Amino acid sequence: MRPMQSQNPLLDEIAKAANAAVSLAQAAGDEAKAALRSGVDRMATDMDLIRREEFEALKAEVAALRAEIAALKPKS
């Protein structure tokens, strides 16, 4: 589908410039998000933090080991 063109070339140029500005703003926003995410990841690594998935996996492993230890303990 072709965009509608007006009879006024000046309006067409303004519309093209506006579209270009919106595209540029979106690209800049995406780049800013990527830079922020990279910075936060680097900071988390420097602070020796772990990701939620790693924590949940370790938590499940500890729960399984506790259950195994409880099963091995002699009943009084």
RODO-2510 file (C-alpha; in nm, 4 decimals, decimal comma):
residues 76
     n   res          X          Y          Z
     1     m     0,0000     0,0000     0,0000
     2     r     0,1462     0,3334    -0,1017
     3     p     0,1229     0,6261     0,1361
     4     m    -0,1167     0,8949     0,0255
     5     q     0,0531     1,1865    -0,1434
     6     s    -0,0794     1,5373    -0,1149
     7     q    -0,0869     1,7961    -0,3857
     8     n     0,1622     2,0044    -0,1909
     9     p     0,5272     1,8917    -0,2251
    10     l     0,6196     2,0843     0,0896
    11     l     0,3764     1,8748     0,2957
    12     d     0,5189     1,5595     0,1384
    13     e     0,8703     1,6623     0,2420
    14     i     0,7541     1,7458     0,5942
    15     a     0,5855     1,4048     0,6207
    16     k     0,9036     1,2311     0,4997
    17     a     1,1132     1,4260     0,7513
    18     a     0,8705     1,3370     1,0322
    19     n     0,8849     0,9681     0,9398
    20     a     1,2636     0,9804     0,9333
    21     a     1,2687     1,1514     1,2743
    22     v     1,0412     0,8856     1,4245
    23     s     1,2610     0,6080     1,2841
    24     l     1,5719     0,7776     1,4194
    25     a     1,4124     0,8219     1,7630
    26     q     1,3140     0,4533     1,7733
    27     a     1,6659     0,3466     1,6780
    28     a     1,8144     0,5751     1,9431
    29     g     1,5745     0,4339     2,2019
    30     d     1,6684     0,0766     2,1120
    31     e     2,0371     0,1650     2,1333
    32     a     1,9870     0,3310     2,4731
    33     k     1,8042     0,0215     2,6037
    34     a     2,0859    -0,2024     2,4835
    35     a     2,3488     0,0195     2,6457
    36     l     2,1580     0,0284     2,9742
    37     r     2,1095    -0,3488     2,9742
    38     s     2,4796    -0,3981     2,9044
    39     g     2,5732    -0,1650     3,1890
    40     v     2,3395    -0,3377     3,4339
    41     d     2,4696    -0,6807     3,3291
    42     r     2,8278    -0,5624     3,3777
    43     m     2,7413    -0,4177     3,7204
    44     a     2,5674    -0,7414     3,8253
    45     t     2,8727    -0,9400     3,7173
    46     d     3,1062    -0,7076     3,9071
    47     m     2,8907    -0,7499     4,2194
    48     d     2,8904    -1,1313     4,1794
    49     l     2,5115    -1,1388     4,1489
    50     i     2,3349    -1,4320     3,9852
    51     r     2,0361    -1,4394     3,7534
    52     r     1,6913    -1,5464     3,8729
    53     e     1,7074    -1,8694     3,6680
    54     e     2,0350    -1,9701     3,8332
    55     f     1,8930    -1,8934     4,1775
    56     e     1,5774    -2,0956     4,1174
    57     a     1,7799    -2,3931     3,9875
    58     l     2,0081    -2,3845     4,2914
    59     k     1,7087    -2,3487     4,5243
    60     a     1,5465    -2,6589     4,3707
    61     e     1,8719    -2,8523     4,3985
    62     v     1,9080    -2,7613     4,7672
    63     a     1,5472    -2,8655     4,8358
    64     a     1,6099    -3,2020     4,6691
    65     l     1,9276    -3,2552     4,8710
    66     r     1,7479    -3,1679     5,1942
    67     a     1,4761    -3,4207     5,1127
    68     e     1,7414    -3,6829     5,0378
    69     i     1,9216    -3,6120     5,3675
    70     a     1,5934    -3,6306     5,5585
    71     a     1,5205    -3,9684     5,3993
    72     l     1,8640    -4,1005     5,5012
    73     k     1,8392    -3,9898     5,8649
    74     p     1,7507    -4,2747     6,1017
    75     k     1,3962    -4,2641     6,2404
    76     s     1,3827    -4,2351     6,6211
***
